[in-house]
Amino acid sequence: MEDTFKCFREGDQHSFEKLYHAFFTSGRRFILTFISDRDTADEILQEVFIQIWEKREIFQNEAHFKAYFYKSLRNNTVKRLTRSKPVLEIESASGEIDSSLKRESEDLFLKITQIEFNREISRAVSLLPLKRRQIILLSMSGMSADQIASALNITVNTVKSQKTKAYNTLREELKDIEHFIMLLLI
């Protein structure tokens, strides 16, 4: 995927199409949680992809792209919804519609962010060698080093050293997550 982003940043339309197809369904699903009209959802999605194409040079990696993508979907959807509300309804609610819609969109955005974050962690863990992966998964499930050693029929020192190596690998593999989180806070 790294090559796809590099080519996309350089203006390669084929790479852009790959990204479009990879994120279209999740983007549409995200928008449809706010609105029920597929045509409007597709319009919003098209607008976001146009914005992405126009700003393609800024995307350094997939995490940066996803952060921008979902934040743009949320913002464009909220704008569309507030523009389409009848004036009387907005006036009579004294801004409550806007604030509740914004709150809902932020909640959903956080849920999607958590899903993406968990997916990245799962991906990174899946790249570990089998023994290290087993140790990390058992550790994440709450088992102590003694329990893991007993379950896997290895020494406690082996568990500790493999956990250290696994965490070092995961830290390196997940370094882009920091950028993702920082972008979300902007």
Protein Blocks (a to p, Z undefined) as FASTA:
>chain_A
ZZmmmmmmnopaklmmmmmmmmmmmmmmmmmmmpmcfklmmmmmmmmmmmmmmmmmmpmb
fklmmmmmmmmmmmmmmmmmmmmpcfklmmmnnommmmmmmmmmmmmmmmmmmmmmmmmm
mmmmmmpcfklmmmmmmmmnopafklmmmmnopafklmmmmmmmmmmmmmmmmmmmmmmm
mmmmZZ
